[in-house]
Amino acid sequence: MAQIRNQVIYAPSEEAPRGVKSIFLAGTTNKVDPSDWRETLSTSLSDLPVTIYNPYRPDWDSSWTEDINFPPYRKQVEWELEKQDKADIVVIYFHPATQSPISLLELGICTRVPRKAIVVCPEGYWKRGNVQIVCEKYGVEMVDNVDALREAIVKRLPVRS
């Protein structure tokens, strides 16, 4: 059995990263598929020496208000922004069944950093044309599905001996 080498850090943990590269998983958080895309991707990368920042929180309370003065909300958003800044790669997934306005914001934040983002934007996403144009203009790699995403990430990793 292969040794699992990746590390997954969930919000709001401050665990130190151990991977040779780090990846932040931005994008759709709504439960729209039978499996969670973040878990599927993390499992597919389990044999690689990467740290994965996963902002998904099973303990998220829907009664929490999205307000700068509400401490749990503020802590979550600040954690996400900090980890996106620290990550070598920010993956942004636009699921066709969602609008993902925060994901659009996250795309805008990281487009100016060369080779920072990899976007997954399948056919059917309501603003796909806009996402395609932004990616093209700023040289952001875009793939059509989560399977292609794994390969795009692997290409950015150091060559393994």
Salt bridges, closest charged atoms under 4 A:
GLU14 OE1 - LYS83 NZ 3.06
GLU15 OE2 - ARG18 NH1 3.29
ASP33 OD2 - HIS95 NE2 2.92
ASP47 OD1 - ARG150 NH2 3.24
ASP59 OD1 - ARG57 NE 3.03
GLU78 OE2 - ARG74 NE 2.74
GLU82 OE2 - LYS83 NZ 3.42
GLU82 OE2 - LYS86 NZ 3.03
GLU123 OE2 - ARG128 NH1 3.07
GLU141 OE1 - ARG156 NH2 3.29
ASP144 OD1 - ARG128 NH2 2.64
GLU151 OE2 - ARG150 NH1 3.69
